[in-house]
Amino acid sequence: MKKLKYILPLIVFSFIFAQDEDDMDLDAMWDNTVWNEIEEVTTKEYEVEKVTTVAGVRGAEAEDEALHHLYYRQSMKGPSEIELNKALGKLLITLTTLKEKDPTHVKIPEVTHYVIQIYKKLNNMPKSKEMENELLATSPDSKWAKFYK
């Protein structure tokens, strides 16, 4: 601590004496700067080589925890059966909660569509067909029902 008491004033005074007034004369720098006018602006376009497309959800759907598990790159082999079952469980819980809250909730057809897709990925065609019929019966005019007509 005693060393700090002696070193700190030395550092401060060294900065004060080291500064020269010519170093920071901004007015002189401004006056002496040569300004060049830009004559022409060109646009160059480049292409990226290996573009990897991704499939996923954006916006409000991205907040849903279950939909996060459905996000994967096309270059990968996709979610495993365990991950699909986890996502299915969360989606079924969400679907049940939405139906209890309001049987005509606007998100029910969308969540039902995702459940159908997971059943198809798991090769559970009877359950998939059952959910398709339910979706077509409850909301035939939704944008999600058009996939199953």
GUKOLPA-421692 format. One record per residue: x, y, z of N, C-alpha, C, O, CB in turn; residue in three letters. Coordinates in nm, 3 decimals, decimal comma, padded with zeros to 5 digits. Glycine has a CB too. Layout:
X  Y  Z  X  Y  Z  X  Y  Z  X  Y  Z  X  Y  Z  ALA
...
//
This chain:
00,082  -00,118  00,000  00,000  00,000  00,000  00,087  00,126  00,000  00,053  00,226  -00,063  -00,093  -00,001  00,120  MET
00,200  00,118  00,072  00,290  00,234  00,077  00,351  00,260  -00,061  00,371  00,375  -00,099  00,401  00,212  00,181  LYS
00,380  00,152  -00,135  00,436  00,168  -00,269  00,338  00,239  -00,361  00,376  00,322  -00,444  00,475  00,033  -00,329  LYS
00,210  00,205  -00,345  00,107  00,266  -00,427  00,098  00,416  -00,402  00,069  00,493  -00,494  -00,028  00,200  -00,399  LEU
00,124  00,457  -00,278  00,120  00,598  -00,241  00,228  00,677  -00,316  00,208  00,795  -00,344  00,138  00,613  -00,091  LYS
00,339  00,614  -00,346  00,448  00,682  -00,417  00,436  00,669  -00,569  00,473  00,760  -00,642  00,582  00,628  -00,371  TYR
00,384  00,555  -00,616  00,378  00,528  -00,759  00,265  00,606  -00,826  00,283  00,657  -00,937  00,361  00,379  -00,784  ILE
00,150  00,616  -00,761  00,034  00,682  -00,820  00,062  00,829  -00,855  00,029  00,870  -00,967  -00,084  00,674  -00,726  LEU
00,120  00,911  -00,766  00,149  01,050  -00,806  00,250  01,059  -00,920  00,240  01,148  -01,005  00,202  01,129  -00,686  PRO
00,347  00,967  -00,925  00,444  00,967  -01,034  00,377  00,943  -01,169  00,410  01,007  -01,269  00,551  00,861  -01,009  LEU
00,281  00,850  -01,170  00,211  00,819  -01,295  00,128  00,940  -01,339  00,128  00,975  -01,457  00,120  00,695  -01,277  ILE
00,058  01,003  -01,245  -00,026  01,117  -01,279  00,059  01,232  -01,334  00,024  01,290  -01,436  -00,106  01,165  -01,156  VAL
00,169  01,264  -01,267  00,253  01,373  -01,313  00,320  01,342  -01,446  00,343  01,432  -01,527  00,358  01,405  -01,209  PHE
00,352  01,216  -01,469  00,415  01,181  -01,596  00,320  01,203  -01,713  00,363  01,243  -01,821  00,463  01,036  -01,594  SER
00,190  01,177  -01,693  00,092  01,202  -01,798  00,075  01,351  -01,823  00,059  01,394  -01,937  -00,042  01,139  -01,762  PHE
00,078  01,429  -01,718  00,061  01,574  -01,732  00,176  01,634  -01,810  00,155  01,716  -01,899  00,049  01,641  -01,595  ILE
00,299  01,595  -01,776  00,416  01,652  -01,842  00,438  01,594  -01,982  00,502  01,658  -02,066  00,540  01,628  -01,757  PHE
00,386  01,474  -02,007  00,408  01,410  -02,136  00,321  01,471  -02,245  00,357  01,465  -02,363  00,381  01,262  -02,126  ALA
00,207  01,531  -02,208  00,119  01,590  -02,308  00,178  01,719  -02,361  00,230  01,802  -02,286  -00,021  01,615  -02,248  GLN
00,169  01,733  -02,488  00,217  01,853  -02,553  00,096  01,922  -02,616  00,005  01,853  -02,663  00,328  01,821  -02,661  ASP
00,091  02,051  -02,619  -00,024  02,123  -02,672  -00,043  02,098  -02,821  -00,156  02,101  -02,870  -00,010  02,271  -02,645  GLU
00,065  02,073  -02,894  00,055  02,050  -03,038  -00,012  01,917  -03,071  -00,069  01,901  -03,179  00,193  02,055  -03,101  ASP
-00,004  01,821  -02,978  -00,062  01,689  -03,003  -00,213  01,694  -03,016  -00,271  01,619  -03,095  -00,023  01,593  -02,891  ASP
-00,277  01,780  -02,942  -00,422  01,780  -02,937  -00,484  01,905  -02,999  -00,594  01,943  -02,960  -00,468  01,766  -02,795  MET
-00,418  01,969  -03,094  -00,471  02,089  -03,157  -00,568  02,046  -03,268  -00,529  02,032  -03,384  -00,356  02,178  -03,214  ASP
-00,694  02,025  -03,231  -00,793  01,974  -03,325  -00,828  02,077  -03,432  -00,856  02,039  -03,546  -00,918  01,933  -03,251  LEU
-00,825  02,204  -03,397  -00,855  02,307  -03,497  -00,753  02,306  -03,610  -00,788  02,320  -03,727  -00,859  02,446  -03,431  ASP
-00,627  02,290  -03,575  -00,522  02,285  -03,676  -00,536  02,159  -03,761  -00,515  02,162  -03,883  -00,383  02,290  -03,611  ALA
-00,572  02,049  -03,698  -00,591  01,925  -03,774  -00,706  01,941  -03,873  -00,695  01,895  -03,987  -00,619  01,806  -03,679  MET
-00,815  02,006  -03,832  -00,930  02,028  -03,919  -00,892  02,117  -04,037  -00,929  02,091  -04,152  -01,047  02,090  -03,840  TRP
-00,818  02,223  -04,006  -00,780  02,318  -04,112  -00,683  02,257  -04,212  -00,686  02,293  -04,330  -00,719  02,443  -04,050  ASP
-00,598  02,168  -04,169  -00,493  02,112  -04,254  -00,537  01,984  -04,327  -00,460  01,931  -04,407  -00,370  02,084  -04,172  ASN
-00,656  01,935  -04,302  -00,702  01,812  -04,365  -00,742  01,839  -04,510  -00,811  01,937  -04,539  -00,821  01,752  -04,287  THR
-00,699  01,752  -04,599  -00,735  01,764  -04,740  -00,859  01,678  -04,762  -00,858  01,557  -04,737  -00,616  01,719  -04,834  VAL
-00,965  01,742  -04,810  -01,090  01,672  -04,831  -01,105  01,640  -04,978  -01,090  01,727  -05,063  -01,211  01,756  -04,781  TRP
-01,134  01,514  -05,009  -01,154  01,469  -05,147  -01,301  01,439  -05,169  -01,364  01,374  -05,086  -01,067  01,345  -05,180  ASN
-01,356  01,485  -05,279  -01,494  01,460  -05,311  -01,507  01,321  -05,373  -01,426  01,282  -05,457  -01,550  01,568  -05,405  GLU
-01,608  01,248  -05,331  -01,633  01,115  -05,386  -01,701  01,134  -05,521  -01,807  01,194  -05,531  -01,721  01,027  -05,289  ILE
-01,638  01,081  -05,624  -01,687  01,099  -05,759  -01,793  00,996  -05,796  -01,894  01,029  -05,858  -01,571  01,092  -05,857  GLU
-01,770  00,870  -05,759  -01,858  00,763  -05,803  -01,868  00,655  -05,695  -01,769  00,620  -05,631  -01,808  00,703  -05,936  GLU
-01,986  00,603  -05,677  -02,008  00,495  -05,582  -02,050  00,372  -05,662  -02,144  00,379  -05,741  -02,115  00,533  -05,474  VAL
-01,982  00,262  -05,640  -02,016  00,139  -05,712  -02,062  00,033  -05,613  -02,026  00,037  -05,495  -01,895  00,087  -05,795  THR
-02,140  -00,059  -05,662  -02,189  -00,169  -05,579  -02,128  -00,298  -05,632  -02,131  -00,325  -05,752  -02,345  -00,177  -05,580  THR
-02,073  -00,375  -05,542  -02,017  -00,504  -05,580  -02,098  -00,612  -05,510  -02,127  -00,603  -05,391  -01,866  -00,515  -05,544  LYS
-02,134  -00,714  -05,585  -02,213  -00,824  -05,529  -02,128  -00,950  -05,530  -02,053  -00,976  -05,623  -02,344  -00,845  -05,609  GLU
-02,142  -01,027  -05,423  -02,069  -01,151  -05,408  -02,166  -01,262  -05,372  -02,273  -01,237  -05,315  -01,957  -01,138  -05,301  TYR
-02,129  -01,383  -05,405  -02,210  -01,497  -05,366  -02,135  -01,578  -05,262  -02,013  -01,593  -05,268  -02,245  -01,584  -05,489  GLU
-02,210  -01,631  -05,168  -02,153  -01,716  -05,065  -02,153  -01,858  -05,118  -02,247  -01,900  -05,185  -02,232  -01,705  -04,930  VAL
-02,047  -01,930  -05,088  -02,039  -02,065  -05,144  -02,137  -02,161  -05,079  -02,243  -02,183  -05,138  -01,899  -02,117  -05,129  GLU
-02,111  -02,218  -04,970  -02,195  -02,323  -04,915  -02,302  -02,265  -04,823  -02,278  -02,239  -04,705  -02,109  -02,426  -04,838  LYS
-02,421  -02,244  -04,879  -02,532  -02,190  -04,802  -02,608  -02,306  -04,741  -02,647  -02,399  -04,811  -02,626  -02,101  -04,891  VAL
-02,629  -02,300  -04,611  -02,706  -02,403  -04,542  -02,841  -02,344  -04,507  -02,851  -02,250  -04,428  -02,632  -02,454  -04,414  THR
-02,946  -02,401  -04,565  -03,079  -02,351  -04,534  -03,126  -02,416  -04,404  -03,091  -02,529  -04,373  -03,178  -02,381  -04,650  THR
-03,205  -02,342  -04,331  -03,258  -02,395  -04,205  -03,409  -02,387  -04,207  -03,467  -02,296  -04,267  -03,201  -02,318  -04,083  VAL
-03,471  -02,483  -04,141  -03,617  -02,483  -04,130  -03,649  -02,458  -03,984  -03,591  -02,521  -03,895  -03,680  -02,617  -04,181  ALA
-03,739  -02,370  -03,960  -03,774  -02,342  -03,821  -03,885  -02,241  -03,812  -03,946  -02,204  -03,913  -03,653  -02,293  -03,745  GLY
-03,912  -02,197  -03,693  -04,021  -02,104  -03,669  -03,966  -01,969  -03,629  -03,855  -01,960  -03,576  -04,115  -02,157  -03,562  VAL
-04,041  -01,865  -03,654  -04,000  -01,731  -03,619  -04,115  -01,661  -03,547  -04,229  -01,708  -03,550  -03,957  -01,651  -03,744  ARG
-04,086  -01,551  -03,485  -04,189  -01,469  -03,422  -04,241  -01,529  -03,294  -04,165  -01,583  -03,214  -04,301  -01,448  -03,517  GLY
-04,373  -01,520  -03,275  -04,435  -01,565  -03,150  -04,418  -01,716  -03,131  -04,412  -01,764  -03,018  -04,583  -01,528  -03,149  ALA
-04,412  -01,790  -03,243  -04,397  -01,936  -03,231  -04,262  -01,973  -03,170  -04,249  -02,077  -03,105  -04,411  -02,002  -03,369  GLU
-04,162  -01,888  -03,190  -04,029  -01,917  -03,138  -04,027  -01,914  -02,986  -03,938  -01,971  -02,923  -03,928  -01,817  -03,192  ALA
-04,126  -01,847  -02,925  -04,132  -01,841  -02,779  -04,181  -01,973  -02,720  -04,151  -02,004  -02,605  -04,223  -01,727  -02,734  GLU
-04,255  -02,049  -02,797  -04,310  -02,174  -02,746  -04,197  -02,275  -02,726  -04,119  -02,303  -02,817  -04,417  -02,230  -02,843  ASP
-04,190  -02,329  -02,608  -04,079  -02,419  -02,573  -04,080  -02,546  -02,656  -03,974  -02,597  -02,693  -04,086  -02,455  -02,425  GLU
-04,198  -02,597  -02,685  -04,206  -02,723  -02,760  -04,160  -02,704  -02,904  -04,097  -02,793  -02,960  -04,349  -02,778  -02,758  ALA
-04,190  -02,591  -02,964  -04,152  -02,569  -03,103  -04,002  -02,554  -03,118  -03,947  -02,577  -03,226  -04,223  -02,447  -03,158  LEU
-03,935  -02,515  -03,012  -03,789  -02,503  -03,015  -03,725  -02,638  -03,046  -03,620  -02,645  -03,110  -03,736  -02,448  -02,880  HIS
-03,788  -02,745  -03,001  -03,732  -02,879  -03,023  -03,752  -02,928  -03,166  -03,690  -03,026  -03,206  -03,795  -02,977  -02,926  HIS
-03,837  -02,860  -03,242  -03,861  -02,901  -03,380  -03,766  -02,833  -03,478  -03,764  -02,865  -03,596  -04,003  -02,870  -03,419  LEU
-03,687  -02,738  -03,429  -03,597  -02,660  -03,514  -03,471  -02,741  -03,543  -03,402  -02,783  -03,451  -03,561  -02,526  -03,446  TYR
-03,440  -02,762  -03,670  -03,320  -02,835  -03,707  -03,275  -02,793  -03,846  -03,353  -02,740  -03,924  -03,343  -02,986  -03,700  TYR
-03,150  -02,819  -03,876  -03,096  -02,789  -04,009  -03,126  -02,904  -04,103  -03,134  -03,020  -04,062  -02,945  -02,763  -04,002  ARG
-03,142  -02,870  -04,230  -03,168  -02,975  -04,328  -03,045  -03,062  -04,350  -03,057  -03,178  -04,390  -03,213  -02,913  -04,460  GLN
-02,928  -03,007  -04,326  -02,807  -03,084  -04,349  -02,786  -03,189  -04,240  -02,708  -03,282  -04,258  -02,687  -02,991  -04,356  SER
-02,855  -03,174  -04,130  -02,844  -03,272  -04,022  -02,947  -03,382  -04,047  -03,035  -03,367  -04,131  -02,864  -03,206  -03,881  MET
-02,936  -03,491  -03,973  -03,030  -03,599  -03,997  -03,164  -03,577  -03,930  -03,257  -03,655  -03,952  -02,972  -03,728  -03,949  LYS
-03,178  -03,474  -03,851  -03,307  -03,442  -03,790  -03,312  -03,484  -03,645  -03,218  -03,545  -03,593  -03,419  -03,508  -03,867  GLY
-03,421  -03,452  -03,580  -03,434  -03,485  -03,438  -03,448  -03,636  -03,418  -03,502  -03,707  -03,503  -03,554  -03,413  -03,377  PRO
-03,399  -03,683  -03,306  -03,408  -03,826  -03,275  -03,550  -03,859  -03,228  -03,631  -03,770  -03,205  -03,304  -03,866  -03,167  SER
-03,577  -03,986  -03,213  -03,709  -04,031  -03,169  -03,739  -03,982  -03,027  -03,853  -03,948  -02,996  -03,719  -04,184  -03,175  GLU
-03,638  -03,978  -02,944  -03,656  -03,930  -02,806  -03,693  -03,781  -02,806  -03,783  -03,739  -02,734  -03,528  -03,953  -02,723  ILE
-03,623  -03,702  -02,888  -03,653  -03,559  -02,898  -03,793  -03,537  -02,953  -03,865  -03,448  -02,907  -03,550  -03,488  -02,986  GLU
-03,832  -03,617  -03,052  -03,967  -03,605  -03,108  -04,073  -03,637  -03,003  -04,176  -03,570  -02,995  -03,984  -03,697  -03,228  LEU
-04,048  -03,740  -02,923  -04,145  -03,776  -02,818  -04,155  -03,667  -02,712  -04,264  -03,639  -02,661  -04,106  -03,909  -02,753  ASN
-04,041  -03,605  -02,678  -04,044  -03,494  -02,582  -04,125  -03,377  -02,637  -04,209  -03,320  -02,567  -03,901  -03,447  -02,548  LYS
-04,099  -03,343  -02,764  -04,172  -03,233  -02,827  -04,321  -03,265  -02,837  -04,406  -03,179  -02,816  -04,115  -03,204  -02,967  ALA
-04,352  -03,391  -02,869  -04,491  -03,433  -02,878  -04,561  -03,417  -02,744  -04,674  -03,368  -02,737  -04,501  -03,579  -02,927  LEU
-04,494  -03,459  -02,637  -04,552  -03,446  -02,504  -04,581  -03,300  -02,469  -04,687  -03,268  -02,417  -04,460  -03,507  -02,399  GLY
-04,487  -03,214  -02,498  -04,505  -03,071  -02,469  -04,616  -03,011  -02,554  -04,695  -02,929  -02,506  -04,375  -02,994  -02,491  LYS
-04,623  -03,052  -02,681  -04,728  -03,001  -02,767  -04,866  -03,050  -02,723  -04,963  -02,974  -02,728  -04,703  -03,042  -02,911  LEU
-04,876  -03,175  -02,679  -05,004  -03,227  -02,632  -05,049  -03,155  -02,505  -05,168  -03,129  -02,487  -04,994  -03,377  -02,606  LEU
-04,953  -03,122  -02,416  -04,985  -03,046  -02,296  -05,034  -02,906  -02,334  -05,132  -02,856  -02,279  -04,862  -03,037  -02,201  ILE
-04,964  -02,844  -02,429  -05,004  -02,711  -02,476  -05,143  -02,716  -02,539  -05,225  -02,628  -02,515  -04,902  -02,657  -02,577  THR
-05,168  -02,817  -02,619  -05,298  -02,832  -02,685  -05,409  -02,849  -02,583  -05,516  -02,788  -02,595  -05,295  -02,951  -02,782  LEU
-05,385  -02,932  -02,482  -05,485  -02,953  -02,377  -05,511  -02,824  -02,300  -05,627  -02,791  -02,271  -05,438  -03,063  -02,280  THR
-05,406  -02,751  -02,267  -05,420  -02,626  -02,195  -05,499  -02,524  -02,275  -05,586  -02,455  -02,222  -05,283  -02,569  -02,159  THR
-05,468  -02,513  -02,405  -05,541  -02,420  -02,491  -05,689  -02,457  -02,501  -05,775  -02,369  -02,498  -05,478  -02,417  -02,630  LEU
-05,719  -02,586  -02,512  -05,858  -02,630  -02,523  -05,934  -02,605  -02,393  -06,053  -02,572  -02,396  -05,865  -02,779  -02,559  LYS
-05,866  -02,620  -02,279  -05,931  -02,592  -02,151  -05,958  -02,443  -02,135  -06,062  -02,402  -02,084  -05,846  -02,644  -02,035  GLU
-05,862  -02,362  -02,178  -05,874  -02,216  -02,165  -05,986  -02,162  -02,254  -06,074  -02,089  -02,208  -05,741  -02,148  -02,201  LYS
-05,980  -02,200  -02,382  -06,079  -02,153  -02,479  -06,084  -02,254  -02,594  -05,988  -02,266  -02,670  -06,042  -02,008  -02,533  ASP
-06,195  -02,326  -02,607  -06,204  -02,429  -02,712  -06,192  -02,374  -02,855  -06,168  -02,449  -02,949  -06,335  -02,503  -02,699  PRO
-06,209  -02,243  -02,871  -06,196  -02,183  -03,005  -06,070  -02,098  -03,015  -06,064  -02,005  -03,096  -06,320  -02,097  -03,037  THR
-05,971  -02,129  -02,936  -05,846  -02,051  -02,935  -05,783  -02,054  -03,074  -05,787  -02,156  -03,142  -05,746  -02,106  -02,830  HIS
-05,726  -01,942  -03,115  -05,672  -01,927  -03,250  -05,549  -02,015  -03,275  -05,519  -02,047  -03,390  -05,636  -01,782  -03,275  VAL
-05,476  -02,054  -03,170  -05,353  -02,134  -03,186  -05,379  -02,284  -03,192  -05,289  -02,361  -03,225  -05,258  -02,104  -03,072  LYS
-05,500  -02,328  -03,161  -05,529  -02,473  -03,158  -05,504  -02,540  -03,293  -05,441  -02,646  -03,295  -05,674  -02,497  -03,116  ILE
-05,549  -02,485  -03,406  -05,520  -02,552  -03,535  -05,370  -02,562  -03,564  -05,325  -02,663  -03,619  -05,588  -02,477  -03,648  PRO
-05,295  -02,459  -03,529  -05,150  -02,462  -03,554  -05,082  -02,570  -03,471  -05,001  -02,648  -03,523  -05,089  -02,326  -03,524  GLU
-05,113  -02,575  -03,342  -05,052  -02,675  -03,254  -05,093  -02,815  -03,298  -05,013  -02,908  -03,295  -05,092  -02,651  -03,107  VAL
-05,220  -02,830  -03,340  -05,268  -02,960  -03,388  -05,189  -03,001  -03,513  -05,155  -03,118  -03,530  -05,420  -02,955  -03,419  THR
-05,162  -02,907  -03,599  -05,082  -02,935  -03,720  -04,944  -02,988  -03,682  -04,896  -03,085  -03,741  -05,068  -02,806  -03,807  HIS
-04,880  -02,926  -03,583  -04,747  -02,972  -03,540  -04,754  -03,111  -03,478  -04,664  -03,193  -03,497  -04,687  -02,873  -03,440  TYR
-04,861  -03,138  -03,404  -04,878  -03,272  -03,346  -04,892  -03,375  -03,457  -04,833  -03,483  -03,449  -05,004  -03,276  -03,253  VAL
-04,968  -03,342  -03,559  -04,986  -03,435  -03,672  -04,851  -03,463  -03,739  -04,820  -03,578  -03,772  -05,086  -03,376  -03,777  ILE
-04,771  -03,359  -03,758  -04,641  -03,376  -03,823  -04,549  -03,465  -03,740  -04,475  -03,546  -03,795  -04,575  -03,241  -03,846  GLN
-04,554  -03,450  -03,609  -04,469  -03,535  -03,525  -04,517  -03,679  -03,529  -04,436  -03,771  -03,536  -04,468  -03,484  -03,379  ILE
-04,648  -03,699  -03,525  -04,701  -03,836  -03,537  -04,655  -03,899  -03,669  -04,622  -04,017  -03,673  -04,856  -03,837  -03,527  TYR
-04,654  -03,821  -03,776  -04,608  -03,875  -03,906  -04,460  -03,909  -03,902  -04,418  -04,011  -03,956  -04,636  -03,774  -04,018  LYS
-04,379  -03,823  -03,837  -04,235  -03,852  -03,826  -04,211  -03,978  -03,743  -04,115  -04,052  -03,767  -04,161  -03,732  -03,762  LYS
-04,298  -04,003  -03,644  -04,285  -04,122  -03,560  -04,351  -04,244  -03,622  -04,353  -04,351  -03,562  -04,344  -04,095  -03,422  LEU
-04,406  -04,229  -03,743  -04,475  -04,338  -03,816  -04,596  -04,390  -03,740  -04,626  -04,510  -03,747  -04,379  -04,452  -03,843  ASN
-04,665  -04,305  -03,668  -04,788  -04,340  -03,598  -04,904  -04,288  -03,683  -04,965  -04,186  -03,650  -04,791  -04,281  -03,450  ASN
-04,933  -04,357  -03,792  -05,033  -04,310  -03,888  -05,175  -04,310  -03,834  -05,250  -04,218  -03,866  -05,027  -04,395  -04,009  MET
-05,217  -04,409  -03,751  -05,354  -04,401  -03,700  -05,379  -04,275  -03,616  -05,482  -04,210  -03,631  -05,385  -04,526  -03,615  PRO
-05,284  -04,240  -03,528  -05,298  -04,120  -03,446  -05,293  -03,995  -03,533  -05,366  -03,899  -03,509  -05,186  -04,114  -03,338  LYS
-05,207  -03,998  -03,634  -05,195  -03,885  -03,726  -05,327  -03,862  -03,798  -05,374  -03,748  -03,808  -05,082  -03,910  -03,827  SER
-05,387  -03,969  -03,847  -05,515  -03,959  -03,920  -05,626  -03,910  -03,827  -05,710  -03,830  -03,867  -05,554  -04,097  -03,981  LYS
-05,624  -03,957  -03,703  -05,724  -03,915  -03,604  -05,715  -03,763  -03,579  -05,816  -03,694  -03,574  -05,704  -03,993  -03,470  GLU
-05,593  -03,714  -03,563  -05,573  -03,571  -03,539  -05,608  -03,489  -03,664  -05,660  -03,377  -03,653  -05,427  -03,544  -03,497  MET
-05,580  -03,544  -03,783  -05,618  -03,475  -03,907  -05,769  -03,458  -03,915  -05,818  -03,349  -03,945  -05,568  -03,554  -04,030  GLU
-05,843  -03,566  -03,886  -05,989  -03,559  -03,889  -06,041  -03,459  -03,787  -06,137  -03,386  -03,814  -06,049  -03,697  -03,864  ASN
-05,978  -03,455  -03,668  -06,019  -03,360  -03,564  -05,994  -03,216  -03,611  -06,078  -03,129  -03,590  -05,942  -03,388  -03,432  GLU
-05,879  -03,192  -03,674  -05,847  -03,059  -03,723  -05,945  -03,015  -03,832  -05,993  -02,902  -03,832  -05,703  -03,055  -03,778  LEU
-05,975  -03,107  -03,925  -06,069  -03,075  -04,032  -06,211  -03,053  -03,980  -06,287  -02,975  -04,037  -06,069  -03,185  -04,137  LEU
-06,246  -03,121  -03,872  -06,380  -03,106  -03,815  -06,393  -02,976  -03,736  -06,496  -02,909  -03,745  -06,413  -03,225  -03,726  ALA
-06,290  -02,940  -03,660  -06,300  -02,822  -03,573  -06,273  -02,692  -03,646  -06,339  -02,591  -03,619  -06,205  -02,836  -03,457  THR
-06,177  -02,690  -03,737  -06,145  -02,565  -03,807  -06,106  -02,594  -03,953  -05,989  -02,589  -03,990  -06,029  -02,490  -03,735  SER
-06,208  -02,624  -04,035  -06,179  -02,659  -04,175  -06,129  -02,543  -04,260  -06,068  -02,564  -04,365  -06,302  -02,717  -04,238  PRO
-06,155  -02,418  -04,216  -06,116  -02,301  -04,295  -05,981  -02,243  -04,255  -05,938  -02,142  -04,311  -06,221  -02,195  -04,285  ASP
-05,912  -02,305  -04,159  -05,784  -02,250  -04,114  -05,676  -02,279  -04,218  -05,689  -02,369  -04,300  -05,743  -02,309  -03,977  SER
-05,570  -02,200  -04,212  -05,461  -02,222  -04,308  -05,388  -02,353  -04,281  -05,317  -02,403  -04,369  -05,362  -02,105  -04,304  LYS
-05,403  -02,409  -04,162  -05,337  -02,534  -04,127  -05,415  -02,654  -04,178  -05,357  -02,761  -04,201  -05,319  -02,545  -03,975  TRP
-05,546  -02,639  -04,197  -05,628  -02,750  -04,244  -05,608  -02,776  -04,394  -05,636  -02,886  -04,443  -05,776  -02,722  -04,216  ALA
-05,560  -02,676  -04,466  -05,544  -02,694  -04,612  -05,441  -02,800  -04,647  -05,442  -02,852  -04,758  -05,504  -02,562  -04,676  LYS
-05,351  -02,835  -04,553  -05,252  -02,938  -04,579  -05,313  -03,078  -04,581  -05,251  -03,172  -04,631  -05,143  -02,931  -04,474  PHE
-05,434  -03,093  -04,526  -05,491  -03,226  -04,508  -05,621  -03,245  -04,588  -05,691  -03,345  -04,569  -05,517  -03,251  -04,362  TYR
-05,653  -03,152  -04,675  -05,777  -03,167  -04,755  -05,750  -03,247  -04,878  -05,842  -03,271  -04,957  -05,835  -03,030  -04,794  LYS
//
